[in-house]
Amino acid sequence: MYPRIFTASILLVFIFCQSTQCDRSPTNNCTSYVQDTILLNASVPNSNSVYHINDTIWINSSISDNLTPLSGSGSFTKELNQVYMNSQPYHVITSTSLPQLQYANIEFNPVITEGLLQNLSYSGYNFLYKRTTALNTLKIGFVAGRTGLYVISSNNSLYSSGGSFSLIRGSDYCTTYYGITSFSLAEQNRNYWDSLGVTAVSLPSNYGGTVIAKNMRNYFFFKVIP
């Protein structure tokens, strides 16, 4: 008798689960995983290769919910809440055998006209974008306090400052889209690489581990004079 009851119970559970899909998680039928890139607009409205002490170097950024992958796979819409930018100024030291970077947080004072400053650390200044309908905007600046050659590197993140900008498109779990902060070539002042004689610069504690390379899009050089 008991074996019959046990068999009947198993059969009922099987039938129930087939009809309700109980405890079935979605599966990904990905034959391969793909990485794609989205360029996140950033600009220097008063772009110049040389500034004076007490000048403000402005950075504007506008990121819409309508995103266009660099691969040309077609635009799509994704609600982007809590977008951040991390901006790190570096002093470019040229008195050493190889040019190297040095944190330059105290050489600049941040100003914000749109957005919110989150915190300051050795990893740079973290800003939260202003969110309006389908658009995130940020208007920040750095007031120069000391002379020298500098480079500012910026990176965007989602949902937490200092993180990364990555997302998926709808239910497509096979492709991950990574956002890269992008300044125009004209604003990057890449001619400074010629005087440095290298194509990448790092912090001295991490030399060989690239911090900024010539072919990156997320930085710009400038010089501060009296």
Beta strands, then each sheet from edge to edge (+ up, - down):
strand 1: 34-43
strand 2: 50-52
strand 3: 56-64
strand 4: 66-67
strand 5: 76-77
strand 6: 83-93
strand 7: 100-103
strand 8: 108-114
strand 9: 116-121
strand 10: 124-128
strand 11: 130-132
strand 12: 135-144
strand 13: 148-158
strand 14: 166-169
strand 15: 172-182
strand 16: 200-201
strand 17: 212-213
strand 18: 219-225
sheet 1: 8+ 12- 3+ 1- 15- 14+
sheet 2: 2+ 18+ 13- 6+ 7-
sheet 3: 2+ 18+ 13- 6+ 10- 9+
sheet 4: 4+ 5-
sheet 5: 8+ 12- 11+
sheet 6: 16+ 17-
end
